[in-house]
Amino acid sequence: MTGIPTGSRPIARPSCRRHALALVLALGLLAPPLVLSAPAHAAGNLAVSPTRVDLGETGTATIAVRNDGDEGSVLQVSAMRWLDSPMPDALEPAPEMIAVPPVFTLKPGAQQVIRLALRDRSRPPVERSYRLLITEVPAPASGGAQSGGVRFALGFNVPVFQRAPGALADPVWTIQSAVGGPILAVRNAGQAHVQVSGIAVQDDAGRSLAQVKEAFYLLPGRSRSWPLPAAAKGGLVTVVADTNLGTLEERLAAPRD
């Protein structure tokens, strides 16, 4: 289950929902077919596939939500700009993206395809990053208000990218000196995101100094850093990172002070 910011709202206002639907249906003819074999992420009895969306040259895409439970669910969809990484909740509404349907009921065993479309389909100079929030509208638990029960809402926070033509990620690794000891830092100097699934830091003899088991995205221009043990000071350090670019290996000199 992914935390969803409160106060989310469907991106298409009621007054323009019919126009938005027509636009998405038109663009949907150009959207790539839904890949049902793509990895799915589950929250409770709900599952979403794919778990990451790439908007192609048409600026359109699809994503499916499936209900494997025994009860129906009402779901709300909100398209958001992703402002910072790795924080998936650094968001603001994205009126340039249409998500249809913005609200729907999903019966047990049913699947709903959500169609995404950008109003402006021009290609950006730097990759644009979004998050699609698919949130279950909470309903009273069995027994209703008299029992005081509440059914917790489930939700998904799916990354959506519009890549710039020829844009590539460029992770730059450094070891910096700080008051508390050396710090491993990485900055994405490229024009597209990099996805990191794990980092291992070794000394010159191949002994493990540190491991980062956290998986995260790093958007263009963003940085991350982690403290290293004092044993890294003044030596040669090898950083091995598992990423969507493959396994990256960088050999760095750690400062003494």
C-alpha positions as CSV (number, residue, x, y, z in Angstrom):
1,M,0.0,0.0,0.0
2,T,1.3,3.4,-1.0
3,G,0.6,6.6,1.0
4,I,-1.6,9.0,-1.1
5,P,-1.7,12.7,-0.3
6,T,-5.1,13.8,1.0
7,G,-7.3,16.1,-0.9
8,S,-6.5,14.6,-4.3
9,R,-9.1,15.2,-7.0
10,P,-9.8,13.9,-10.5
11,I,-8.0,16.0,-13.0
12,A,-11.0,16.4,-15.3
13,R,-13.5,18.9,-13.9
14,P,-17.1,17.9,-14.3
15,S,-17.8,20.8,-16.7
16,C,-15.2,19.6,-19.2
17,R,-15.3,15.8,-18.5
18,R,-17.2,15.1,-21.8
19,H,-14.6,17.0,-23.8
20,A,-11.8,15.3,-22.0
21,L,-13.3,11.9,-22.6
22,A,-13.6,12.6,-26.4
23,L,-10.0,13.7,-26.5
24,V,-8.7,10.7,-24.7
25,L,-10.8,8.3,-26.8
26,A,-9.4,9.9,-29.9
27,L,-5.8,9.7,-28.7
28,G,-6.4,6.3,-27.3
29,L,-6.6,4.9,-30.8
30,L,-2.9,5.8,-31.1
31,A,-2.0,4.5,-27.6
32,P,0.2,1.4,-27.4
33,P,-1.8,-1.8,-26.6
34,L,-2.0,-2.8,-22.9
35,V,0.6,-5.3,-22.0
36,L,-1.1,-7.7,-19.6
37,S,2.1,-9.6,-18.9
38,A,3.7,-6.5,-17.5
39,P,4.6,-6.5,-13.8
40,A,1.7,-5.8,-11.5
41,H,1.6,-4.2,-8.1
42,A,-1.1,-5.2,-5.6
43,A,-2.7,-3.4,-2.7
44,G,-5.1,-5.6,-0.9
45,N,-7.4,-7.2,-3.5
46,L,-6.6,-4.5,-6.1
47,A,-3.7,-4.8,-8.7
48,V,-2.4,-2.3,-11.2
49,S,-0.3,-3.0,-14.3
50,P,2.1,-1.8,-15.5
51,T,3.8,-0.4,-12.4
52,R,5.5,2.4,-14.5
53,V,4.1,4.2,-17.5
54,D,6.2,5.7,-20.4
55,L,4.3,8.1,-22.6
56,G,5.4,7.5,-26.2
57,E,5.6,9.9,-29.1
58,T,1.8,10.2,-29.1
59,G,1.7,11.4,-25.5
60,T,-0.7,8.6,-24.6
61,A,-0.7,5.4,-22.6
62,T,-2.9,3.0,-20.8
63,I,-2.9,1.4,-17.4
64,A,-5.1,-1.3,-16.0
65,V,-6.6,-1.8,-12.5
66,R,-8.0,-5.3,-11.6
67,N,-10.2,-6.2,-8.6
68,D,-9.4,-9.7,-7.4
69,G,-11.6,-9.4,-4.3
70,D,-15.2,-10.3,-3.4
71,E,-16.4,-6.7,-3.0
72,G,-16.7,-3.8,-5.4
73,S,-14.5,-0.7,-5.1
74,V,-15.0,2.9,-6.1
75,L,-11.7,4.4,-7.4
76,Q,-10.6,7.9,-8.1
77,V,-7.8,8.8,-10.5
78,S,-5.6,12.0,-10.2
79,A,-2.8,13.0,-12.5
80,M,0.0,14.9,-10.6
81,R,3.3,16.5,-11.5
82,W,6.2,14.9,-9.7
83,L,8.4,17.7,-8.5
84,D,11.2,16.0,-6.6
85,S,12.8,12.7,-6.1
86,P,13.1,10.3,-4.5
87,M,10.0,11.6,-2.6
88,P,7.0,10.2,-4.4
89,D,4.7,12.6,-2.5
90,A,6.2,15.8,-3.8
91,L,3.3,16.5,-6.1
92,E,1.0,19.1,-7.5
93,P,-2.0,18.8,-9.9
94,A,-1.1,18.3,-13.6
95,P,-3.9,19.9,-15.6
96,E,-1.9,19.1,-18.8
97,M,-2.6,15.4,-18.4
98,I,-6.0,13.8,-18.8
99,A,-6.9,10.6,-17.1
100,V,-10.2,8.9,-18.1
101,P,-12.2,7.7,-16.4
102,P,-11.5,10.0,-13.4
103,V,-13.8,8.0,-11.1
104,F,-15.2,4.5,-11.7
105,T,-16.6,1.5,-9.9
106,L,-14.7,-1.8,-10.2
107,K,-16.8,-4.9,-9.6
108,P,-15.3,-8.2,-8.2
109,G,-13.3,-9.9,-10.9
110,A,-13.4,-6.9,-13.2
111,Q,-10.7,-4.9,-14.9
112,Q,-10.7,-1.2,-15.8
113,V,-8.4,0.4,-18.4
114,I,-7.4,4.0,-17.6
115,R,-6.4,6.0,-20.6
116,L,-3.8,8.8,-20.3
117,A,-3.3,11.7,-22.7
118,L,-1.3,14.9,-22.7
119,R,-3.1,18.0,-24.0
120,D,0.2,19.2,-25.5
121,R,1.9,16.4,-27.3
122,S,5.1,18.3,-28.1
123,R,8.3,16.6,-26.9
124,P,10.0,18.3,-24.0
125,P,13.8,19.2,-23.9
126,V,14.1,17.4,-20.5
127,E,12.0,14.4,-19.4
128,R,8.8,15.3,-17.7
129,S,7.8,13.3,-14.6
130,Y,4.3,12.6,-13.2
131,R,2.6,10.4,-10.7
132,L,-0.8,8.8,-11.3
133,L,-2.7,8.4,-8.0
134,I,-5.3,5.7,-8.1
135,T,-7.2,5.9,-4.8
136,E,-9.9,3.7,-3.4
137,V,-12.8,5.9,-2.1
138,P,-13.3,4.6,1.5
139,A,-16.6,3.1,2.5
140,P,-18.0,2.3,5.9
141,A,-17.0,-1.2,7.2
142,S,-19.6,-3.9,7.7
143,G,-22.1,-2.7,10.4
144,G,-22.0,0.9,9.2
145,A,-21.8,4.0,11.3
146,Q,-23.5,2.3,14.2
147,S,-20.5,0.0,14.7
148,G,-18.0,2.8,14.4
149,G,-16.0,0.7,11.9
150,V,-14.1,2.3,9.1
151,R,-12.7,0.6,6.0
152,F,-9.2,1.8,5.1
153,A,-8.7,3.1,1.6
154,L,-6.1,1.5,-0.6
155,G,-4.2,3.2,-3.4
156,F,-1.4,3.2,-5.9
157,N,1.2,5.9,-6.8
158,V,2.4,5.1,-10.3
159,P,5.3,7.0,-11.9
160,V,4.6,8.3,-15.4
161,F,7.4,9.7,-17.7
162,Q,7.4,11.6,-20.9
163,R,11.0,11.2,-22.2
164,A,12.7,13.9,-24.3
165,P,14.1,12.8,-27.7
166,G,17.6,11.4,-27.1
167,A,17.5,12.1,-23.4
168,L,19.7,9.9,-21.2
169,A,20.4,9.6,-17.5
170,D,23.9,10.5,-16.3
171,P,24.5,9.5,-12.6
172,V,27.6,11.2,-11.3
173,W,29.1,9.6,-8.1
174,T,31.3,11.4,-5.6
175,I,32.6,11.0,-2.1
176,Q,32.5,14.2,-0.1
177,S,34.0,15.2,3.2
178,A,31.7,16.1,6.0
179,V,31.9,16.8,9.8
180,G,30.4,13.4,10.6
181,G,32.6,11.5,8.2
182,P,32.7,10.8,4.4
183,I,29.5,10.9,2.4
184,L,28.6,9.0,-0.8
185,A,26.6,11.2,-3.2
186,V,25.1,10.7,-6.6
187,R,23.7,13.4,-8.8
188,N,21.7,12.8,-12.0
189,A,23.4,15.2,-14.5
190,G,21.3,13.8,-17.4
191,Q,18.0,14.6,-18.9
192,A,16.1,11.5,-18.0
193,H,15.5,9.6,-14.8
194,V,17.6,6.8,-13.4
195,Q,16.1,4.0,-11.3
196,V,18.4,2.5,-8.6
197,S,17.5,-0.8,-6.9
198,G,20.6,-1.2,-4.7
199,I,24.1,0.1,-4.0
200,A,27.1,-1.7,-2.6
201,V,30.3,0.1,-1.4
202,Q,33.6,-1.8,-1.1
203,D,37.1,-0.9,-0.1
204,D,40.2,-1.5,-2.2
205,A,40.5,-5.0,-0.9
206,G,36.9,-5.9,-1.8
207,R,35.5,-5.7,1.7
208,S,32.0,-4.4,2.2
209,L,31.8,-0.9,3.6
210,A,28.2,-0.1,3.2
211,Q,25.0,-1.2,1.4
212,V,22.0,0.7,0.3
213,K,19.0,-1.6,-0.1
214,E,16.5,1.1,-0.8
215,A,15.0,1.3,-4.4
216,F,14.4,4.8,-5.7
217,Y,14.1,7.0,-8.7
218,L,16.4,10.0,-9.3
219,L,15.0,12.6,-11.6
220,P,17.1,14.9,-13.8
221,G,19.1,17.4,-11.7
222,R,18.3,15.6,-8.4
223,S,20.8,14.2,-5.8
224,R,21.0,11.7,-3.0
225,S,23.6,11.1,-0.3
226,W,24.5,8.5,2.4
227,P,27.0,8.5,5.2
228,L,30.0,6.1,4.9
229,P,32.0,4.6,7.8
230,A,35.2,6.1,8.9
231,A,37.1,3.2,7.4
232,A,36.4,4.7,3.9
233,K,38.6,7.8,4.7
234,G,41.6,8.3,2.5
235,G,41.2,5.1,0.6
236,L,40.0,3.9,-2.8
237,V,36.3,3.0,-2.8
238,T,34.3,1.0,-5.4
239,V,30.6,1.8,-5.8
240,V,28.5,-0.9,-7.5
241,A,24.9,0.2,-8.3
242,D,22.1,-1.9,-9.8
243,T,20.1,0.5,-12.1
244,N,17.7,0.5,-15.0
245,L,20.9,1.3,-17.1
246,G,22.5,-1.9,-16.0
247,T,25.1,-2.5,-13.3
248,L,27.2,0.6,-12.8
249,E,30.7,0.4,-11.2
250,E,32.6,3.5,-10.2
251,R,36.0,3.7,-8.5
252,L,36.4,6.8,-6.3
253,A,39.1,8.2,-4.0
254,A,37.7,9.1,-0.5
255,P,39.1,12.3,1.1
256,R,41.1,12.0,4.3
257,D,39.4,14.9,6.0
